[in-house]
């Protein structure tokens, strides 16, 4: 490519894309430490830790990632999960990392929202957190929980990608005491490194979840939801080759 053409390309590239994810803020949350049958489980923290490693692999900087756990006695790499702490963590990290926002939450869920310890984080409250901390920035929000489709309408925006593990009236699967990851988190960590962009990542993860649920013969498919704002593809970076 000739020098003047390369210069033109650089000048026309939005800052969010030119710098990749190097100046993006990320918050990754494991919201619970109990299985569906109320036994201790690391399934959500396993997902949290591996997603963080994958985010680093695609260009997120360690200092720009905040982590939260419901089991701080065991996992010393994260702060205790509460809605208030998560909101503060997101606000804090967006003060230094100013290009965009990544929020990934994995936990149990119901039709009121996602479990964060003994609390339920509602779509309204999570939406308010993101609107406050990530105003006028592109964002990717991933909610891995049963009934997580309840978040879609509140979170969607032109410059956002919103991805949930289930439709608003469906369960998701794989949160037993002996599971390493939930079905959705398994597919997410498998597909993130090589997807190249979050739309492709979403589509591949959906296909992976469908295949796993078919294999396990679940009664009712989780039907993950992927909503891509009309401006999102232009402002959310790609990665890889």
N, C-alpha and C positions, 0 to 999 in steps of 0.2 A: 504494500500500500504506500502511495506517495505521501511525503511529509505533510503537505497541505490538506490532503484528504483525512489523514490520521488526526491532525489538529482539529479539523471540523467535527470529526466524530467525537473527540473528547469534549469539545465545547457544547455539543448538542446532547451529551449524555447526562441525565439527571444525576445529582450528587448521590442519591440513594443507590444508584446502580454503579456509578464510577468507583465507589469505595467498597463495593460488596457489602458484607455484613459487619465490617470492621468497626462501624460507629452505630450499630444497632444495639438497643437494650433488650435483654431477655429475662423473663421470670418463668421458672419451671417449678411446678408445685405437685407434690404428692400429698393429697388431701386426707388420706385415711391410713390406718395401720391395722385394720381388722378386715378379715375376709367376710364373704357373704354369710358364713355360718358363725361369725363372731369369734374367730380364732386369730391370733397374731399372724400377720402376713407382711412380707416385704415387697409384695407384688407391685405396689404403686411406687415405692422408692426405687425398685429395680428399673422401672420405666423411666422415672425421673433421672436417675444417674446416667443411664445409657443415652437418653435423649440429649442430655447436656454434652456428653462426649461427641455425639453426632453433630450437634450445633457448632461445637468448636472445630470439628472437621470440615465444615463448610464455610468457616470464616468468622464466626462469632468470637469475640475476644473474652478470655476468662474473667477479666475484671468487669465486664459489662453484663455478667450473668448472675442473677440472684436465685438461690434455691431455697425451697421450703419443704418441711417434712412434718408429719404427724407423729414421728417416732424419733425425737432428737436424742433420747437416751441411747439409742443404737446408732443413729446416723449423725455423725458430727460434722458433716460437710454442708449442713443446711440449717436454716433457722426454723423455729416452730411455726407450723402453719396455722394462721388465723386470718380471717378476712382483713382485719386492721393492719396486721404486719405485712400481708401481701400488698395491700394498697400503698403502704409506706415504702416498701421495697421497690415497687414499680416507680413510684415518684422519685425515689433517690437515684435509681440507676438511669432514669431518663434525663436527669440533670447533667450527666456526664456523657452519655451516649445519646446523640441527638438526631440520628438519621431515621430510625424506625423502631418498631416494637414487635417483639415476639412474646406471646404468652401461651404456655402449654400447661394444662391442668389435667391430672389423672387421679380419679377417685371413684367412689360410689356416687350415684346420682338418683334423683327422683324428679317428678314433674315440677317441683319448686326450684330446682337448681342442682348444684354439685356440693357434695359433702366436704367440708373443711373442718376437720376435727369434729367437735360437737355442734358446729354451726352448719347452716346451709347457705352457700353463696348464690344469690339469685341472679338471674339475667340482668335485672335492673341495676343491682349493685356492681356486678362485674362491668357492665357497660359504662357506668359512671366512673369507675376506676380508670378504664381505658380512655374514655373521653377526656378525663382530667389530665392524665399523665402523657397521653400520646396524641394530643390535639394537633391537627394539621400534619400528621406523619402517617406514612404507610404502616400497616400492621398485619401480622398473621396471628390469628387466635385459634388454638386447637383445644378442644374440650373432649377428654376421653372419659366417658361415664355413661351409665344408663340414662336414657331420656334426654341426652345432652342436646338434641335438636331444639329444645326449648330456648336455647341461647341464640339461635340464628337470627330471628327477627330483630332482637335488640342490638346485636353486635354488628350486623352487616352494614357496610358503607362502601362508597365508590372506590376508596383506596385500601380496602381490607380484603383479606382472604380469611374466611371463617370455615372451620372444618370440625365437625363433631362426629363422635364415634357411633352415634345412633340417631334415629329420628326422634321427634318429641314424644312419640307414643311407643317407643321400642326399648327393650333392654339391650345392653351389650354384654359380652361374655368374657370369662377367664379370670375372675377375681377371687379364686379359691385360695385356701391357705398354702397349698403346695405349688401353685402356678408361679412361674418365673415372671411372666408379664401377662397382662390382659391380651385378648386376641388383637384388639386394635393397636395396643402399644407394640406388640410383637411385629405386626405388619408395618408400623411406623418406623421402628428402628431398622427393619430390614430394607426399607425402600428409600429412606432419606438420603443416604450417602451418594447414591448414583442417579437420583431422579433428575437433578439439574435445575429444577424449578419447583415451586410449591404446587402449581396446578398439576403437573405430571406426578408429583409425589402424592397428591390427593387421589388422583385417579388410580394409581398403582396400589395404594393402600386400600382403597375401596374394593378393588378386584381381589386383593389378598385376603381381606376379611371375608368376602363372599365365599371364596374357596375354602377357607378354614371352617366357616359355619356349615357349609355343605358337607365337608368331611365329617364334622362332629354331629351332623344331623340335628341341628338346633330346631326347636319348634317354630320359631318366628325370627326371621332374619333381622339384624339390627338396623340395616338400611342407613349407613353413614351419610351425612349431609355435607356437601362441599359447595360453598357459595363464594364466587369470585367477583369482586366489584369491578365495574367497567374500567376503572383506571388502574387497578391493582397490577396487572401484568406489566405496565409501563414503569411502575415505581418500586416493585419488589424485586430485589436482585436475583440473578441466577447464580449457579455455582458449577464447578467442574469444567469440563471441556465442551 
